[in-house]
Amino acid sequence: MNKTIIAVVIATVVLTGGYFFFKDVDRSTPEVSEPSSQQPITQSSASEPSTSEQPPQQPQASQAPAVKENVVTFTNSGYSPSILTVKKDETVTFKNQSSRSMWPASAMHPTHRAYSNTSLDEHCPDTTGIAFDACKGFLPSQSWSFTFNQVGTWKYHDHLSSSNTGVIVVE
Ligand SMILES: [Cu+2]
């Protein structure tokens, strides 16, 4: 019986010792401290203001074909240029830069029949723009425009000073 008791005691001691041995081993195992996954949230994603400042577009110079302006100036010296060539259906503007009234009119003075084949008494006042005749005097700084839709060489004069003449060539 004594041997049995001793055996039990030994077994108990061994098992207990083994328990504490392995328990110590487990304790000795260094706990690996996992790095904290709680990383500070950096507010670095501040939305950048959309500063897409593009230089203002320089307006392109208009490539539209320049409209040719047909101008005859009337000064105290008369009409200039004395001969002006235009295309059919183009408009000529007579600008009065003299110190007196201006009255451009088709030859011949005083009837003005050359262009419209009607006399001043017939076509003035000309509300339809058929006659090459201003039909009245235009004051200094005023202007009078006429559209030529008949091809030809059209002499004209100033009805108020008939010695001042010029020519409009319509091609
Ligand atoms: Cu006249």
Residues whose N, C-alpha, C, O or C-beta is under 5 A from the ligand:
A	BS01	CU	A105 H109 P110 H159
